[in-house]
Amino acid sequence: MERIPVIIDTDPGIDDFFALMLANSSGKLDIKAITSVAGNQKWELVTKNALDIASYFHMDCEVAKGAEQPLNIPPRTAGYIHGENGLGNLVLKAEKKSLSPDYAWDIIYKKAVEEKGRLEIIAIGPLTNIAIALLKYPNLHKLIHRVVLMGGSSDIGNTSPYGEFNAVADPLAAKIVFRSGMPLVMVGWNAAVKSKLTPEDIDQLKAIDTPYTGDCSFLWDFERKAYKGFGKEYIILSDALAAAYAIDPAVMECKDYYVAVETASSLNLGRTVVDFGHVCKDKPLNCSVGIEVNKDLYLKMLIQMMKHYRKE
């Protein structure tokens, strides 16, 4: 089976940890590079986390540093969900791995050229790196097969009433990407909520004994405590859902719509406006929007992920 060449653009992040873990466990993806972007935590922390996770899971790929801040607004972080170091304050036991000398946007373009239109991007952080790549390399949009992005929402948000964190963190970058002409799949917060993991689901995963189960359990418990602070008895690993879709599109039902990104309104900053009624007849259907999630398949994929690491 020919594997899909991918770059994972990420701001690790607890759910990013599990997205990388899932992607690495799949025989369907050929991970060409991991690129870091400021988001869930500050740039230096998420870059260290990207390096440590790649080493921790013995991922043989480049890790490149990306944007330290959004394009035109002050940075924001989500330590209240991901902890002071971005990984629930867990320190991974990982060998030191070196950063690529190239920046994320240059790596993205280089790999896109090398793969001759086959490269896919799994974007699970703010879209700053990809926007910079598009601005620096005007032909990039023709070289990318697909971008599967965790960001935006077709209804409620998690950062503002209608804004999802990754889109709100850099609305201008999101606007550039959604207008780029690249094939896009939006794994929005609306879909992520439908993939929520119950305590019983987490217990199933914890019961699978691997060298990583202890650290995974620590991260799941950290998330459970954080979500409980919001009155929720479940957790959402939204970035892992994006990785799952890249592996098997059957995990999420999508429909094509025109999606615009709000960059002016303070109340709606970063909102992804989905034209469900196809009212804007002159606008392209620029995004395949996640609508429904096959939760059973998603959980099965996470269980298979854990079982994969029993081999080590």
N, C-alpha and C positions, 0 to 999 in steps of 0.2 A: 504494500500500500504506500502510495506517495504521500508524504506528510506535507501539511500546509505550512509554509514559511511565515512566521509571525514575529513582530516586535511587540513587546508588552511595555506600554508607557504607563508609569505607575507612581503613586505617592504613598508608599507603605507606611502605616495603615494595616489594621488587623484583617479587614476583609481582603485587602491586597495580598497579604500573606497567604490566605487560603486560595485566592485566585492563582497565584504563582504556584502554589503546591498542586492545585488541580491541573493546571496547564502542563506542569512538568511530569505529572503522572500519566498523561494521555499519550498514547502512541500516535495520535493523529496530528500533533503539532510539532513543528520544528522551530524551536525558539532561537531566533537569530541574535536577539539583543534584548536587554532590559534597559529602559531609559527612565531616569528619575525626574520628577517634577514637584515643586513645592505645592503642598496642599494640606493633607491631613496633619502634617507637622512641617516645621521649617526645613528648608532645602538641605542643610547639612545632615539633619536627622534622617530624612527619607532616603537620601543618597546612601548613607551608611546602612540603613535597613535593607535597601535593594542589594547592596554588596553582600551583606550578611546572609540574607535569604538565599541568594544565588549560591553562596558557598555552603550553606546549611543543607540544601537539597542537592548539592553536587551538580549544579546546572552549568554545563559547559557552553557558556555564551558570553558575549561582551556585556559589560554594564557601563552605561554612559551617563554622565551628569547632564541635567537639563536646566530649565529656567528656575531662577532663584525666587522669582516673584511674578505676579500676573502682569499682563501687558500695560495696563493703564490705571490700576486701582491698587490700594494697599493690600498686602497679603492677609489672609485669614487662615486659622488652623482649627482643628477639631480634636484638641487634646482631651476634651470632656468625654469623647467616645473612645479614643485610641491611646490615651495615656501620654505622659510627659515625653516619652521617647518614640511614640507612634506605634509601639508594639505592646501596649498594655504594661509597660515598664519591665517587660521580659528582656533579658539579655541572652541572645542566642549564642550557643557554643559553636562558633564558626571560625574556620581558618581565614586568615587575611587574604582578601582578593583585591586585585588592583583595578582601578577605574580605567576605562578606555581614555586615550588622550584626546579623542574627538568628542564634540558636543552632541547632544541627543538629536538635534535637527539635522546635523551632517550624517550621523549614523542612519537615521531614517531614510534620507535621500540615497545614501550609498547602497544600502540594502535593497531599496526599491529598484534602483538601476540594475543591481546584480540579479535580482529575481525576475526582471523583465515582465512586470505586470502581475506577478503571482503573490506579491507580499500583502499580508493582511496586518492590520494594527489592532491590538486589543488595548483600548485606551480606558484606563480605570482611575484616572485622576483628572484634574483640570486640564483643559486642552491647549495649554500654553505652548508646549513643545511642538505640537503638530501645526498650530497656527504659525509659529515662527518658521517652521520648515516650508510651509506653503508660501509664505512671503519671500523667503530667501530663494526658493526653487520654484519658479512659476509653472513648470511642467510637472510638478510632483503629482498633482491630482490625476494625471493620466497614467501614472505608474503604480497606483495603489489599487489592488483588487477589491478591498473592502475595509472599512473601519467599523469594528464592533465597539461601541463606547458605552460605558456606564456613566450616565449623566442625564440631566433633564428629567422631565416628568410630563405626562399628558394630563395630570390632574393636580393633586396636592403635592406640596414640597416637604422637605425635612429641614430647611434652613430659613425659609420664609414661607408665607402661605402657599405660594405656587413655585417656589424656587428650590431646586435640588443643589446640594453642596458643590459638586464639581462644576456645574454651570454657573452658579452664583460666584464661585471663587475667581473665575475669569470669564465674564460674559462676552467681552470683545473677542477673545480667542474662540469661544464657542460659536459666535456669530460667523467668524471667518471660516471655521470648519464646516458649518452647516450650509454656507454659501459656496463651498469649494467645488462642488460637482463630483466629489468622491462618493462612491456608494457607501451609505451609512446605515448602521443598525443601532437604534437607540434602546438600550436597556435602561429604561427610566425608573425613577423611584416608584412609580405606579406599578411596574412589573416586579420590582424588587420586593415590595410589600407582600406580593402573592407568593414569594419564595421563602417566607419567614420560617425559621426553624424553632420548633417547640422544645421544651425541656426533654420530652421523650425522644425527639429526633437527635438531640445532642447526646443523650445517653446511649443511643445506638452507635453513634460514632465513637464515643469514648470506650465502648466495650471492645473495640478492635485494637488489639495490642500490636503496636509498632514502636520503633525507636523514637518516634515523634509524638506519640500519644500524650505523654506528660505535658509537653509544651503546648500542644494543641488544646488540651483540656484547660490549661492555665488561661489561654487566650479566650476560649469560649466562656469560661467563668467570669473573666474580666468584662466581656461584652454583656453577659447576663446581668451583672451588677449595674453596668451603665444603663442598660435598657430598663431595668427595674426602677431606676431613678426617674424615669419618664412614665412609670406606671405600666410598663409592658412586660409580659411574661414570656416573650420570645426574643430572638435576635434575628438580624437581617445581615447576611453576608453578600451585599449587593454586587461587589466586584467579582465574587466567585460565580455569580449567575452569568456575568458577561463572558467569563472564561468558559463556562459550561456551554453557552450558545455557540461560541467559536468552535468548540469540539463537536457539538451535536445540536443543530438548529431545531430539532424536534422538542427541545426543552422549553421553547417559547414561541407562541404564535405571534406573528407580526402582520401589520398592514401598512401599506404605503400612503404617506401623507406629505403635504407641505408643512414644514416646521420652520418657524422663525424664532430668533432669540432676542429678547428685550434687553436693550443696553442703555435706555434713557430713564425709564421710570424708577424712582428709588424704591417704591413699594414692590414692583415686579422685576427688579433687576435680576437678570439671569434666567427669567422664566422662558421655558421653551413652549411657544404657542403652537399647538397642533391644530391644523385646519381640518377638523373631522368632517365638516360638511362640504369640503371642496368648494368653498365660497370664492377663494382667490383663483379664478379660472386661468389667469395669466401666469400663475406661479407653478414651478415644477414640483412633482412629487419627489422631494429630495431626501426622504428618510423613510426607512422601514422601522416602524414604531412597535415596540413590544407591547402586546395587549394582554395576553393570557400566558400563564406559566404552568407547565406540567410539573407540579410539585413532586409527584412520585418519581418521575425520571430524574429530576434534580437531586433528590435525596439519594437515589440509587447511584448516581454519579459520584456523590461525596463518599458514599460507603465504598465504592470501588476505588476511589482515591486512597482511602485509608488502607484498604487491603493491598494496594500496589506497594506500599512502603513496608509491608511485612517481609518483602523479599530481601530487604537490605540487612 
